[in-house]
Amino acid sequence: MPQPTVTVNGRDYRIPREPVVVVCIDGSEPDYHEKAIAAGRMPFLAGLREKGGTFLDAECAMPSFTNPNNLSIATGVPPSVHGICGNYFYDPDSGEEVMMNDPGLLRAPTLFAAFAEAGCSVAVATAKDKLRRLLGRGLRGRGVCFSAEKADTATLADNGIEGLLELAGMGLPEVYSAGLSEFAMAAGTEVLERDRPDLTYISLTDYIQHKHAPGTPVADDFYAMLDGYFRRIHELGAVLVVTADHGMNRKSDAGGEPNVVYAQSLLDDWYGPGSSRVVLPITDPYTAHHGALGSFATVHLAGGAAERAGEAAERLAALPGIERVLDRARACAEFDLPADRLGDLVLLARRDTAIGTAPERHDLSQLDEPLRSHGGLSEQRVPFIVNRRVTGVPQGHRLRNYDAYWVALGRVAAEAAAPAG
């Protein structure tokens, strides 16, 4: 008999026979785990590579920011379908700038809600609370959904769980700390062992990656911690997929000064104040570690500047550090983005450069390390690690991070990989 399936956003997923866990390591380009393995700090992943696991690279959704990619993983489709195209956007109809953490902005159902509706058990653990409401949309009390940030106030009524501090065996972590991700891993793994949900999603924070490059002692310590939880999840018999929402790159010069193109200042000089609005979709409530500087921006043009969009695009594209400038239609077609939530132009910076509005609008006083950030094409490469042999992916398929559940629920070998490490 064929295994029952659930159809979500046009894709078919098998009902799992064993628990499935997807872990999204925020900001984790593949060099992080590769260098930690080489340093002997991730013995479980090292053994898994030798004994039946699958190690691939994938691409994240664009822009390479947290909200678009977590929601792509949660829905199995790109931002053009689910509508979350940044952490932040400008609504020209209302004239308001909007944080994209309201569940009402989500245009597609999540896998978690669909599987819960089908009678499966679901658990979602996030590091930051900004994602919890989006990821939990549609669960309506039928699953566990909590954040490490607000773990001390989690209730059965609101989160489907209580007593998280005791369950994780940890105190409430600071928001700007590696402990926030460790708490999400600890609590999520404890829920897996205690309740054995059919689907689990654990989403971390990129606090470490914004400050520490791959192979540095602090980064290796963080990945060694993760390796221990991956081993435990594997030993609990789950299908495990490890991926990331985006990569991370240094956006500073050799002296540690940020490389920034301040696009709003330039456009104001060229066309006058009020003729344009530069929107930085990296903006969210947690900007201390990146100063709201990323490598993707949109530009809304008005008046004379709108009439000269082609000229503005050419001038912006000629700037040092700018990789590409696309009009709205081209950006939507190339990156699967929703047209009504983009500006007239889309700016992409090079690997070593970030885009800002104006210097006075960015507080960089809390940057205690050279700027590392994301958002552009250079941060699209992410890991795709599975603790099983992957089978049945069509030839030529462009693997994306949002294929995580599609692979885990129908494209992995039945047998578990041998104990690793």
C-alpha positions in Angstrom: 0.0 0.0 0.0 1.4 3.5 -0.8 2.2 5.6 2.2 -0.4 8.4 2.8 0.5 11.9 1.7 -0.2 15.5 2.5 -0.3 18.0 -0.3 0.9 21.5 0.7 1.4 24.4 -1.8 1.4 22.0 -4.7 3.9 19.5 -3.4 3.3 16.1 -2.0 4.8 14.9 1.3 4.5 11.5 2.8 3.2 11.0 6.3 6.3 10.1 8.2 6.8 6.6 9.7 9.5 8.0 12.0 10.2 11.5 13.4 11.6 14.0 10.9 13.7 16.9 12.3 14.9 19.9 10.2 17.5 22.2 11.8 18.1 25.6 10.2 21.4 27.0 11.4 21.1 30.7 10.9 23.9 32.3 8.8 25.7 29.0 8.3 27.7 28.9 5.1 29.2 25.4 4.5 32.7 26.5 5.6 31.6 26.6 9.2 31.0 22.9 9.5 33.7 21.9 7.1 36.4 23.7 9.1 35.0 22.5 12.4 35.1 18.9 11.0 38.7 19.4 9.8 39.6 20.6 13.3 38.1 17.5 14.9 35.3 19.4 16.6 32.4 17.7 14.9 33.1 14.0 15.2 29.4 13.0 14.6 29.2 14.8 11.3 32.7 13.5 10.3 31.6 9.9 11.0 28.2 10.5 9.3 30.0 11.5 6.1 31.9 8.2 6.1 28.9 5.9 7.1 25.9 6.7 4.9 25.0 10.3 5.4 24.5 12.8 2.5 26.4 16.0 2.3 25.3 18.5 -0.3 25.2 22.2 -1.0 22.0 24.0 -1.7 20.8 27.5 -2.5 18.7 29.6 -0.2 15.8 31.8 -1.3 16.5 35.4 -2.2 17.0 37.7 -0.6 19.3 35.7 1.7 17.7 36.9 4.9 16.1 35.1 7.9 12.4 35.6 7.4 12.1 34.8 3.7 14.1 31.6 4.1 12.6 30.3 7.3 9.1 30.7 5.7 10.3 29.1 2.5 11.5 26.1 4.5 8.2 26.1 6.5 6.0 26.2 3.3 8.2 24.4 0.8 7.9 27.2 -1.7 9.7 30.5 -2.6 8.7 34.0 -1.5 6.6 34.6 -4.7 4.2 32.1 -3.2 4.3 32.7 0.5 4.8 36.5 0.3 7.5 37.0 3.0 10.2 38.7 1.0 12.2 40.3 3.8 12.3 41.0 7.5 10.9 44.4 6.6 9.2 46.1 3.7 7.5 49.4 2.6 3.9 49.4 1.7 3.4 52.2 -0.8 -0.4 52.0 -0.5 -0.4 52.8 3.2 2.9 54.8 3.1 4.0 52.7 6.1 7.1 50.6 6.7 6.2 47.2 8.0 8.0 44.5 10.0 7.2 41.2 8.3 6.5 39.3 11.5 2.7 39.5 11.4 1.1 36.1 10.4 -1.4 38.0 8.4 1.3 38.8 5.9 1.8 35.1 5.1 0.1 34.1 1.9 0.5 30.3 2.0 -0.1 27.6 4.6 2.9 26.1 6.4 3.7 22.4 6.4 3.3 22.4 10.1 -0.3 23.6 10.0 -1.1 21.2 7.1 0.4 18.1 8.9 -1.3 19.1 12.1 -4.6 19.3 10.2 -3.9 15.8 8.9 -3.5 14.5 12.5 0.3 14.5 12.8 2.1 15.9 15.8 4.3 19.0 15.2 6.9 20.9 17.2 8.5 24.2 16.3 11.4 25.7 18.3 12.9 29.0 17.3 15.7 31.0 18.9 14.1 34.5 18.3 10.5 35.2 19.0 10.1 37.2 15.7 9.7 34.0 13.8 7.4 32.1 16.3 4.1 33.7 15.2 4.8 33.3 11.5 5.9 29.7 11.8 3.0 28.9 14.2 0.3 30.3 11.9 -2.6 27.9 11.5 -1.6 25.5 14.3 -4.4 26.8 16.5 -3.3 24.9 19.5 -2.6 21.6 17.7 1.1 21.6 18.1 4.1 22.9 20.1 5.5 26.3 19.0 7.9 28.3 21.2 10.9 30.6 21.1 14.0 30.4 23.3 13.8 34.2 23.7 10.4 33.9 25.5 10.8 30.5 27.0 10.1 31.6 30.5 6.6 32.8 29.5 5.6 29.8 27.4 2.2 28.3 28.3 0.1 25.4 27.2 -2.6 27.7 25.9 -0.3 29.8 23.7 2.6 27.5 22.9 1.4 24.0 23.6 4.1 23.6 26.2 5.2 24.9 29.6 8.1 24.4 31.9 10.7 25.0 29.2 13.5 26.1 31.4 13.2 22.9 33.4 12.9 20.8 30.3 16.0 22.3 28.6 17.9 22.3 31.9 19.1 25.9 31.2 18.3 29.4 32.4 16.7 31.9 30.1 19.5 33.0 27.6 20.4 36.5 26.5 19.0 37.4 23.1 22.5 38.4 21.8 24.3 35.2 22.7 25.1 31.7 21.5 23.0 30.4 24.3 19.8 31.4 22.5 20.6 28.8 19.8 21.7 26.3 22.3 18.5 26.6 24.3 16.5 26.1 21.1 18.5 22.9 20.3 18.3 21.6 23.9 14.5 22.2 24.3 13.7 20.9 20.8 15.7 17.8 21.3 14.1 17.2 24.7 10.6 17.5 23.1 11.7 15.1 20.4 12.7 12.5 23.0 9.7 13.0 25.3 6.9 13.5 22.8 8.3 12.1 19.5 6.5 14.6 17.2 6.2 13.5 13.6 7.6 16.8 12.4 10.1 19.0 14.3 11.6 22.3 13.1 14.4 24.0 15.1 15.5 27.4 13.9 18.6 29.1 15.4 20.1 32.6 15.4 23.2 33.9 13.6 24.7 35.8 16.5 27.9 33.7 16.3 28.2 33.9 12.5 27.8 37.7 12.5 30.8 38.0 14.7 33.1 35.0 14.0 34.4 33.6 10.7 34.5 29.9 9.9 37.4 28.1 11.6 37.8 30.6 14.5 37.9 29.2 18.0 34.5 30.6 19.0 32.8 29.4 15.8 34.3 25.9 16.2 33.1 25.8 19.8 29.6 26.6 18.6 29.6 23.9 16.0 31.0 21.4 18.4 27.9 22.1 20.6 25.6 21.6 17.6 27.4 18.3 16.7 26.4 16.8 20.1 22.7 17.6 19.5 22.9 16.2 16.0 24.2 13.0 17.4 21.5 12.7 19.9 18.7 13.4 17.3 20.3 10.7 15.1 20.4 8.2 18.0 16.7 9.0 18.8 15.9 7.5 15.4 14.9 10.6 13.5 15.5 11.6 9.9 17.6 14.7 10.3 18.2 17.4 7.8 20.6 20.2 8.6 20.5 23.3 6.4 20.7 27.1 6.8 18.6 30.2 5.9 21.6 32.0 4.4 25.4 32.3 4.5 27.5 35.1 5.9 30.5 37.1 4.6 32.8 39.9 5.9 31.6 43.3 4.7 34.7 45.2 6.0 38.0 46.4 4.6 41.4 45.2 5.8 41.4 47.7 8.6 38.0 46.5 9.9 36.0 49.5 8.6 32.6 48.6 7.0 32.4 48.7 3.2 29.0 50.4 2.7 27.2 52.0 -0.2 24.8 54.5 1.3 22.2 54.4 -1.5 19.7 56.9 0.0 22.3 59.6 0.4 23.4 59.2 -3.2 19.9 59.2 -4.6 19.1 62.3 -2.5 22.1 64.0 -4.0 21.2 63.0 -7.6 17.4 63.6 -7.6 16.6 65.5 -4.4 15.2 64.5 -1.0 11.9 62.8 -1.2 12.4 61.5 -4.7 13.2 58.0 -3.5 13.0 55.6 -0.6 15.6 53.0 0.0 14.3 50.0 2.0 16.7 47.6 3.7 14.9 44.2 4.2 17.5 43.0 6.7 15.9 45.4 9.2 14.4 43.7 12.2 14.2 44.2 16.0 17.7 42.7 16.4 20.2 45.1 14.6 23.0 45.4 17.2 25.2 42.8 15.4 24.7 44.2 11.9 23.5 47.8 12.1 20.7 47.0 9.6 23.4 46.7 6.9 23.0 43.9 4.4 23.7 43.2 0.7 20.2 43.5 -0.7 18.0 46.6 -0.9 15.0 47.9 -2.8 14.4 51.4 -4.1 10.9 53.0 -4.4 11.1 55.9 -6.9 8.7 58.9 -7.1 8.3 61.9 -9.3 11.2 62.8 -11.6 13.3 59.9 -10.3 10.6 57.4 -11.4 10.7 58.8 -14.9 14.5 58.3 -14.8 14.5 54.8 -13.4 16.8 53.5 -16.2 19.3 56.3 -15.5 19.1 55.7 -11.8 19.7 52.0 -12.3 22.8 52.7 -14.5 24.3 55.1 -12.0 23.7 52.7 -9.1 25.1 49.8 -11.0 28.3 51.7 -11.7 29.1 52.2 -8.0 32.0 50.3 -6.5 30.7 47.4 -4.5 27.3 47.0 -6.3 27.0 43.7 -8.1 23.7 44.1 -9.9 20.7 46.4 -10.2 17.4 45.0 -11.5 14.0 46.4 -12.2 11.1 44.9 -10.3 9.9 42.6 -13.1 13.4 41.1 -13.7 14.0 40.7 -9.9 10.7 38.9 -9.5 11.3 36.6 -12.4 14.8 35.8 -11.4 14.4 35.4 -7.7 10.8 34.3 -7.3 9.7 37.4 -5.4 6.2 39.0 -4.9 6.0 42.1 -7.1 3.7 44.0 -4.8 6.2 44.0 -1.9 9.2 45.2 -3.8 10.4 48.6 -4.9 11.0 49.8 -8.5 14.6 48.7 -8.3 16.5 45.9 -6.5 20.1 46.4 -5.5 22.6 43.6 -4.8 26.0 44.2 -3.3 29.2 42.3 -3.9 30.5 39.7 -1.5 32.5 42.3 0.6 30.0 45.2 0.6 26.8 46.1 2.4 24.1 48.6 1.4 22.8 51.3 3.7 20.5 54.3 3.6 22.5 57.2 5.0 25.4 57.1 7.6 23.4 58.9 10.2 20.6 56.3 10.1 22.8 53.4 11.1 24.1 52.9 14.6 27.3 51.0 14.3 28.4 51.7 17.9 27.6 48.2 19.0 29.7 46.5 16.4 32.6 45.0 18.4 33.9 42.9 15.5 34.4 43.8 11.7 31.0 43.8 10.0 29.8 40.4 8.8 26.4 40.3 7.1 24.3 38.8 4.3 21.5 39.3 1.9 23.1 39.0 -1.5 23.9 36.3 -4.0 27.2 35.6 -2.3 25.3 34.3 0.7 23.1 32.0 -1.2 25.2 28.8 -0.8 24.0 26.8 2.3 24.6 23.2 3.6 22.2 20.4 3.0 23.1 17.5 5.3 21.0 14.4 5.8 21.6 11.5 8.1 20.3 9.1 5.5 21.2 8.3 1.9 19.2 10.6 -0.4 17.4 8.9 -3.3 14.9 9.9 -6.0 15.8 13.6 -6.4 15.1 14.3 -10.2 18.2 14.7 -12.4 19.1 18.4 -12.7 16.9 19.5 -9.8 18.1 22.8 -8.4 18.4 21.9 -4.7 17.1 24.6 -2.3 17.0 24.8 1.4 13.2 24.8 1.2 13.4 21.2 -0.2 14.3 20.0 3.3 11.0 18.4 4.2 10.4 17.4 0.5 13.6 15.3 0.7 13.1 14.0 4.3 9.5 13.0 3.5 9.9 10.8 0.5 13.5 11.0 -0.8 15.6 9.3 1.8 16.6 5.6 2.1 14.6 3.6 4.6 17.6 2.4 6.5 19.4 4.8 9.0 23.0 5.6 8.5 25.4 3.6 10.7 26.2 5.2 14.1 28.6 8.0 13.3 31.7 9.3 15.0 
